[in-house]
Amino acid sequence: MDTSPALVALEEKLQSLKDLHNRLQAIRVVPTFNPFLRAPAIGLHLSSITEPLEGTVGGLKEVGEFLKSEKVQDALKAASESEKADKSDLTMSWRRENRKRRYVRSPFVL
């Protein structure tokens, strides 16, 4: 197994980006909170309403700190430089192109 320093550094950067992606996906799935859609609870206190929000805000702060960390910033910078160096003209429209129905002309012309 090749354990060159460059390969290890690349794997660490990729893992940092995967961790960032997972954290961002986790905060996207936060359930919505709308107390007006629920039946009113007896003895409802303000603390029971703010607890889910405090957890969400805490999660956002954690993701923000992780995003600002040196290893994530290094990984993002390396990814940006790699993208600029790559001249293969990568675009984000691959999904749309795959969904398009391709028209194939019939070999028979009337």
HELIX and SHEET records of a PDB file:
HELIX    1   1 PRO A    5  ARG A   28  1                                  24    
HELIX    2   2 LEU A   46  LYS A   68  1                                  23    
HELIX    3   3 GLU A   70  ALA A   85  1                                  16    
HELIX    4   4 TRP A   94  ARG A   99  1                                   6    
END                                                                             
